Amino acid sequence: MSMPKVPGDGRVALVLMKSEEADATIDVLEEDHPDVKIVDQGPYWYLEHPTEIYVDMARVSEELSKELTLSQWLVVMTTFVGRAAPDEGYFRVTSEMLELDDPVPVAGALKAR
């Protein structure tokens, strides 16, 4: 198994329990994002990228030939390394500092009129 060489080196990873959903995810990533490293770890798939892994649920559903929601897909995702940025239609894990790129207003702060 090839793991990141230095902890905190900015790489992101996903680990998927082998299943029909995971196989569809792997097929989509191999086609749409061939730069994602995919390693067979027996009962699991280990996926790694230097900056981001983006899993489009619509594409995985298409590959699977049935609708797959994010909550259903999360059952086979056992863990991740990086910053999770999920939405209804995708799961994204990134090395970006999301909270710095998209700041949330401080509670009670009002703009001057």
Secondary structure by P-SEA (a helix, b strand, c coil): ccccccccccccbbbbcccaaaaaaaaaaaaccccbbbbbcccbbbbbccccccccaaaaaaaacccccaaaaaaacccccccccccccbbbbcccccccccccccccccccc
